């Protein structure tokens, strides 16, 4: 359904394409700022910048295509584009790697997509203070190729590592697979330049310093401008912490006869206090069944394998070897069977493949069909992981009874911190995109809402990693944040008086008196 939004400022926000006259006005305003090859109007350029890896209502894709795309190369150009958009009341959506899983980079109200991929320079490498300052359009993989020449690395390691960009990690407050050892994006980004929705530029970090890791001066604004999914502006240049490139990596995989033993082992590994511990991941029985059934890369295990646990350690060779002996001893005490070096090293090395591998699932009668991967995540205390797992699988079982469009691909839980206090808890779902229609999408949105409600009911947060601004879970945002959601609205209205930055996300249209129920 297409709707016209209430008037904001001098022009209405709409899901309809911009008319020719208004588009011409916008392009003319951008010409003094950008070269011809930095303004893209072709249909393919615009559709490519609306694509995301996880299914959104693809049968309604054409409603979410930008009117134009720009490719700035500097903070000054980004600021000028945003200032023009604010003056003309045109929506602006930042796009980095486009790997997000909750539509942060999808232009819900069309407008301008700001693609930052040309802002991929390394501006400064400080080997003494071990920092690097980069354009936010650089990927972690490309950055680490440069840093490896100096024996250093930047340890932000999402599943989308080869293609996600630093700017997207800031905009989503990203979660790293080795965060238990090095921290997550919020810990690794020291400071950054940020373009506000009005086009003003500020530098945020601890204090005003670019390379300071701790300050008590004023509010901690850095965190306000991380994880906002593009609703508060665009990060353009960031200074990052660096670490010595690990000399050794150990990633043992263990099999278990029971999920309860595997769960207990995961907690014990995290609580052991091993300094090189970078993370532990627990695969449940549904995940093992999916891997056994439909993952060609999976090396078959005996049918009595009910759960898998992987632990990862990074550091110098002598300290990794010593820590590994302790973790092997803990695993054995919990009934683990080591799967061997080949499986362990291979599975960990394949952790980034999910974004590039064609996937398939099965209908209820076993027919193999192409499916897209979708996942719902939450932050849950360790003690609540089993209960959340059971409830989530029940929701998907009910969904699957209704339609073959969805397939339960199992669940994993991953340590968020070295102490094991909470876990990224994620359930993976195969979606038969070719069969998505309004009815199937509505059923999926309700399931997402139910999944998020389970996390909140168990004292968790409905997202540890992906964000929660999509249909379904976003409906529960006021419930999770309480008075904090009202503060979000006040901040949004104060910093973005015309609602030009990524409108339609996080229910923030409420800050302007709009009814979120008619946003789509």
C-alpha positions in Angstrom: 0.0 0.0 0.0 1.3 3.4 -0.9 0.4 6.4 1.3 1.2 10.1 1.3 2.6 11.3 4.6 1.6 14.4 6.5 3.4 17.6 5.4 6.7 18.3 7.1 8.2 21.7 6.5 7.4 22.8 2.9 6.9 19.4 1.2 5.2 16.1 1.9 7.1 12.9 2.5 5.8 10.2 0.3 6.6 6.7 -0.9 5.8 7.9 -4.5 8.7 8.6 -6.8 9.8 12.2 -7.0 8.1 14.1 -9.9 10.4 15.3 -12.8 10.3 18.9 -11.8 11.3 18.3 -8.2 14.0 15.9 -9.2 15.4 18.4 -11.7 15.5 21.0 -8.9 17.3 18.6 -6.6 19.9 17.6 -9.3 20.5 21.3 -10.2 21.1 22.0 -6.5 23.6 19.2 -6.3 25.6 20.1 -9.5 27.8 22.7 -7.9 28.8 20.2 -5.2 29.3 16.9 -7.1 30.7 15.9 -10.5 28.4 14.3 -13.1 29.7 10.8 -12.2 28.9 11.3 -8.6 25.1 11.7 -9.3 23.4 8.4 -10.4 19.9 8.5 -11.8 19.8 5.2 -13.8 17.3 2.6 -12.7 19.9 -0.1 -12.2 22.1 2.2 -10.0 19.1 3.0 -7.9 17.8 -0.5 -7.5 21.2 -1.9 -6.7 21.3 0.6 -3.7 18.0 -0.6 -2.4 19.0 -4.3 -2.3 19.7 -6.0 1.1 20.9 -9.5 1.9 17.9 -10.6 4.0 14.4 -10.7 2.6 12.3 -7.7 3.1 8.9 -7.7 1.3 10.6 -8.2 -2.1 7.2 -8.4 -3.8 7.1 -4.6 -2.9 10.7 -3.8 -3.7 9.7 -1.1 -6.2 8.3 1.0 -3.4 11.7 1.3 -1.7 13.9 2.6 -4.5 15.7 6.0 -4.1 15.1 8.8 -6.5 18.8 9.2 -7.0 22.2 8.1 -5.6 25.2 10.2 -4.8 28.8 9.1 -4.4 30.6 11.7 -2.3 34.4 11.6 -1.7 34.8 13.8 1.4 33.1 15.0 4.6 32.6 18.4 2.9 30.6 16.8 0.1 28.5 14.7 2.4 27.8 17.8 4.5 26.8 19.8 1.4 24.5 17.1 0.1 22.7 16.8 3.5 22.4 20.5 3.8 20.7 20.7 0.4 18.4 17.8 1.3 17.5 19.5 4.5 16.7 22.8 2.7 14.6 21.0 0.1 13.0 18.5 2.6 14.3 15.5 0.8 14.9 12.2 2.7 18.6 11.1 3.0 19.6 7.5 3.6 23.3 6.6 4.1 24.5 3.3 2.6 27.8 1.6 3.3 28.3 -2.1 2.5 24.5 -2.7 2.4 24.9 -5.8 4.5 22.5 -4.8 7.3 19.7 -7.1 8.3 17.1 -4.7 9.5 16.7 -2.4 6.5 18.7 0.5 7.9 20.0 1.3 4.4 16.6 0.8 2.7 15.1 4.1 1.5 11.6 3.7 2.9 10.6 7.2 1.6 12.9 7.2 -1.4 14.9 10.5 -1.7 18.8 10.4 -1.8 20.9 7.4 -1.0 24.4 8.5 0.0 26.8 5.7 -1.0 30.1 6.3 0.8 32.2 3.6 -0.9 34.5 6.2 -2.6 35.4 7.5 0.9 37.8 4.5 1.4 41.1 6.3 2.1 43.6 5.5 4.8 44.2 9.1 6.0 46.7 8.3 8.8 48.4 5.3 10.2 49.9 6.0 13.7 52.3 3.1 14.5 53.3 4.7 17.8 49.8 5.1 19.3 48.5 2.2 17.3 45.6 3.9 15.6 44.4 4.4 12.0 42.2 7.1 10.6 40.1 6.0 7.6 37.3 7.1 5.4 34.2 5.2 6.5 33.8 3.6 3.1 36.7 1.2 3.7 36.0 -2.5 4.5 37.7 -4.2 7.4 39.2 -6.8 5.0 40.8 -4.2 2.8 42.0 -2.2 5.8 43.6 -5.3 7.4 45.4 -6.1 4.1 47.2 -2.8 4.6 47.7 -3.2 8.3 49.2 -6.7 7.9 52.3 -5.1 6.4 53.0 -3.6 9.8 52.1 -6.6 11.9 48.8 -5.0 13.0 45.1 -5.6 12.6 41.7 -4.1 13.3 39.7 -6.8 15.0 36.2 -5.9 14.0 35.0 -9.2 12.6 31.3 -9.5 11.6 30.0 -12.4 9.5 29.9 -9.9 6.6 33.6 -9.0 7.1 34.7 -9.0 3.5 32.0 -6.6 2.3 30.8 -4.5 5.3 32.3 -1.1 5.7 33.5 0.9 8.8 30.6 3.4 8.4 28.0 0.8 8.5 29.6 -0.7 11.6 29.3 2.7 13.3 25.7 3.2 12.1 24.6 -0.1 13.4 26.9 -0.3 16.5 28.2 -3.6 15.1 28.9 -6.9 16.8 32.1 -8.8 16.3 32.6 -12.5 16.2 35.8 -12.1 18.3 34.4 -9.4 20.5 35.0 -11.3 23.7 38.7 -10.8 23.2 38.9 -7.3 21.5 35.5 -5.7 22.1 32.8 -4.7 19.5 32.6 -1.8 17.2 31.6 0.6 20.0 34.8 -0.3 21.8 37.1 -0.2 18.8 36.1 3.1 17.2 37.9 5.9 19.2 36.3 8.8 17.4 34.7 10.0 14.1 33.6 12.9 12.1 29.8 13.0 11.8 27.5 15.0 9.6 24.3 16.0 11.4 20.9 16.1 9.7 21.3 19.8 9.2 24.6 19.4 7.4 26.7 20.6 10.3 29.8 18.6 11.1 31.0 17.6 14.5 33.7 15.3 15.8 32.7 12.8 18.5 34.9 10.7 20.7 35.9 10.6 24.3 36.4 14.3 25.0 37.3 16.1 21.7 40.4 14.0 21.1 40.8 11.8 18.0 42.9 9.1 19.8 41.6 9.2 23.4 40.1 6.0 24.8 38.7 7.4 28.0 37.4 10.9 29.1 35.1 12.2 31.7 34.5 15.5 29.9 30.8 16.0 29.2 28.3 13.6 27.8 29.5 10.5 26.0 28.2 11.6 22.6 30.1 9.0 20.7 27.6 6.3 21.7 24.7 8.5 20.8 25.9 8.6 17.2 26.5 4.8 17.0 23.7 2.4 16.3 21.2 5.0 15.1 20.7 3.2 11.7 21.3 6.5 9.8 18.6 8.4 11.6 20.9 11.0 13.2 23.4 11.6 10.3 26.4 10.1 8.5 29.8 9.2 9.9 32.5 10.1 7.3 36.0 9.7 8.9 36.9 7.4 11.8 39.9 6.7 14.1 40.2 3.1 15.1 42.1 1.1 17.7 44.7 -1.4 16.4 46.1 -4.5 17.9 49.1 -6.8 17.1 48.2 -9.3 14.4 47.6 -12.6 16.3 50.5 -15.0 16.0 48.2 -18.0 16.6 44.6 -18.9 16.3 42.9 -22.0 17.9 39.3 -22.8 17.1 38.4 -26.3 18.5 35.0 -27.7 17.6 33.4 -30.2 20.0 30.3 -32.5 19.6 27.8 -33.3 22.4 25.2 -35.9 22.9 22.9 -33.4 24.6 22.1 -29.8 24.3 22.1 -29.3 28.1 25.7 -30.5 28.3 26.8 -28.3 25.4 25.1 -25.3 27.0 26.8 -25.9 30.4 30.1 -26.3 28.6 29.7 -23.0 26.8 29.2 -21.2 30.0 32.2 -22.9 31.7 34.4 -22.0 28.8 33.4 -18.3 29.0 33.8 -18.2 32.8 37.3 -19.8 32.8 39.0 -16.4 32.5 41.4 -17.4 29.8 43.0 -14.2 28.5 43.2 -15.3 24.8 39.5 -16.4 24.8 37.8 -14.6 21.8 34.4 -16.3 21.9 32.4 -19.5 22.2 29.5 -20.4 20.0 26.8 -23.0 20.7 24.8 -24.7 17.9 21.6 -26.3 18.9 20.0 -29.5 17.6 17.9 -27.8 15.0 21.1 -26.1 13.6 23.0 -29.4 13.6 20.0 -31.0 11.7 20.0 -28.3 9.1 23.8 -28.5 8.6 23.5 -32.3 8.3 20.7 -32.0 5.8 21.4 -29.0 3.6 24.9 -27.6 4.1 27.2 -29.2 1.5 30.3 -27.9 3.3 29.3 -29.7 6.5 31.3 -32.8 7.3 28.7 -35.4 8.4 28.7 -36.3 12.1 27.2 -39.4 13.8 23.5 -39.2 14.3 24.0 -39.0 18.1 25.5 -35.6 17.8 22.9 -33.2 19.2 24.8 -30.0 19.7 28.1 -28.4 18.7 30.4 -25.9 20.5 33.2 -23.9 19.1 35.7 -21.9 21.1 38.1 -19.4 19.6 41.4 -18.1 21.0 43.7 -15.5 19.5 47.2 -14.4 20.7 50.8 -15.4 20.8 51.6 -19.0 20.2 52.8 -19.8 23.7 49.8 -18.2 25.5 47.2 -19.7 23.0 48.7 -23.2 23.5 48.4 -22.9 27.3 44.9 -21.4 27.2 43.8 -24.1 24.8 44.9 -26.9 27.1 42.7 -25.4 29.8 39.6 -25.1 27.5 40.1 -28.7 26.2 40.1 -29.9 29.8 36.9 -28.0 30.5 35.2 -29.4 27.4 36.2 -32.9 28.2 34.7 -32.6 31.7 31.4 -31.7 30.1 31.3 -34.7 27.8 32.7 -33.1 24.7 34.1 -35.1 21.7 36.8 -33.2 19.8 36.0 -33.2 16.0 39.6 -32.9 14.9 41.8 -30.2 13.5 40.5 -30.3 9.9 36.8 -29.7 10.9 37.7 -27.2 13.5 40.0 -25.0 11.3 37.7 -25.4 8.3 34.5 -24.4 10.0 36.0 -21.3 11.7 37.6 -20.3 8.4 34.2 -20.5 6.7 32.6 -18.1 9.2 32.3 -15.3 6.6 30.9 -17.3 3.8 27.2 -16.9 4.7 26.8 -13.7 2.7 28.1 -15.2 -0.5 26.9 -18.8 -0.5 23.7 -19.8 -2.4 21.3 -21.3 0.1 18.4 -23.6 -0.1 15.9 -25.2 2.3 13.1 -27.7 2.1 9.3 -27.8 2.0 7.4 -29.9 4.5 7.4 -32.9 2.0 11.2 -32.6 1.5 11.4 -30.7 -1.8 14.6 -28.8 -2.1 14.0 -25.1 -3.0 16.1 -22.0 -3.2 15.7 -19.9 0.0 17.2 -16.7 1.3 18.7 -16.5 4.8 17.1 -14.4 7.4 17.9 -14.3 11.1 16.4 -12.8 14.2 18.8 -12.0 17.1 18.6 -11.0 20.7 20.8 -10.3 23.7 20.0 -12.9 26.4 21.6 -13.8 29.7 23.3 -17.2 29.6 20.9 -18.7 32.1 17.9 -17.9 29.8 19.3 -19.2 26.5 17.6 -22.7 26.7 14.2 -21.2 27.5 14.5 -18.7 24.7 15.6 -21.4 22.3 12.5 -23.5 23.0 10.1 -20.6 22.7 11.6 -19.4 19.4 11.5 -22.9 17.8 7.8 -23.2 18.8 7.1 -19.9 17.0 8.8 -21.1 13.9 7.1 -24.5 14.1 3.7 -22.8 14.2 4.7 -20.6 11.2 5.9 -23.7 9.2 2.6 -25.5 9.9 0.8 -22.6 8.1 3.0 -22.4 5.0 6.1 -23.8 3.2 7.5 -20.3 2.7 9.5 -20.6 5.9 12.1 -23.2 7.1 13.7 -23.5 10.6 17.5 -23.5 10.1 18.3 -23.7 13.7 19.8 -21.4 16.3 23.1 -20.5 17.8 24.2 -18.5 20.8 27.5 -16.6 20.9 29.3 -15.0 23.8 28.9 -11.2 23.7 31.6 -10.7 26.4 34.5 -12.5 27.9 32.7 -13.0 31.2 29.8 -14.8 29.5 27.1 -12.6 31.1 25.1 -12.4 27.9 24.9 -14.0 24.5 24.0 -13.0 21.0 21.2 -15.5 20.5 20.2 -15.9 16.9 17.6 -18.1 15.1 18.1 -18.6 11.3 15.2 -18.9 9.0 15.0 -19.9 5.3 12.5 -17.8 3.3 11.2 -18.9 -0.1 11.3 -15.4 -1.6 9.6 -16.3 -4.8 6.5 -17.3 -2.8 6.4 -14.2 -0.6 3.1 -12.3 -0.8 1.2 -10.0 1.5 -0.3 -12.9 3.5 3.1 -14.7 4.0 4.8 -11.4 4.9 2.1 -10.6 7.5 2.6 -14.0 9.1 6.4 -13.4 9.1 6.1 -9.9 10.7 3.9 -11.4 13.4 6.4 -14.2 14.0 9.2 -11.5 14.3 7.1 -9.6 16.8 6.6 -12.8 18.9 10.3 -13.7 18.7 11.2 -10.2 20.0 8.6 -10.5 22.8 10.2 -13.7 24.0 13.6 -12.0 24.4 12.1 -9.1 26.3 10.0 -11.4 28.5 13.2 -13.2 29.5 14.9 -10.0 30.6 16.9 -9.5 27.4 17.1 -7.0 24.5 15.5 -7.8 21.2 18.8 -7.2 19.3 22.4 -7.7 20.2 23.7 -7.2 16.7 21.4 -6.4 13.8 19.2 -3.5 15.2 15.5 -3.5 15.7 14.0 -1.1 13.2 12.2 -3.5 10.9 8.5 -4.3 10.9 7.6 -6.7 13.7 10.3 -6.1 16.3 10.2 -2.4 16.0 6.7 -2.4 17.4 8.1 -3.4 20.7 10.8 -0.8 20.9 8.8 1.5 23.2 8.1 -1.5 25.5 11.8 -2.4 25.7 13.1 1.1 26.2 10.3 2.6 28.3 11.0 6.3 29.0 14.2 5.9 27.0 12.1 5.8 23.8 10.6 9.2 24.6 14.1 10.5 25.0 14.9 9.0 21.5 12.0 11.0 20.1 13.2 14.2 21.7 16.8 13.7 20.5 15.6 13.0 17.0 13.3 16.1 16.9 16.1 18.3 18.3 18.8 17.2 15.9 16.7 16.6 12.8 13.9 19.2 12.9 12.7 18.3 9.4 13.0 14.5 9.6 15.2 14.2 6.6 17.6 11.5 7.9 16.3 8.1 7.1 12.6 8.7 7.9 10.3 5.8 8.6 12.8 3.9 10.9 12.6 3.1 14.6 9.1 4.6 14.9 10.8 8.0 15.0 8.2 9.6 12.8 6.2 9.8 16.1 8.5 12.7 17.0 6.8 14.7 14.3 3.2 13.7 15.1 3.0 11.1 12.3 1.1 7.9 12.6 3.6 5.0 12.2 0.7 2.6 11.3 0.4 4.3 7.9 4.1 4.4 7.0 3.9 1.5 4.5 
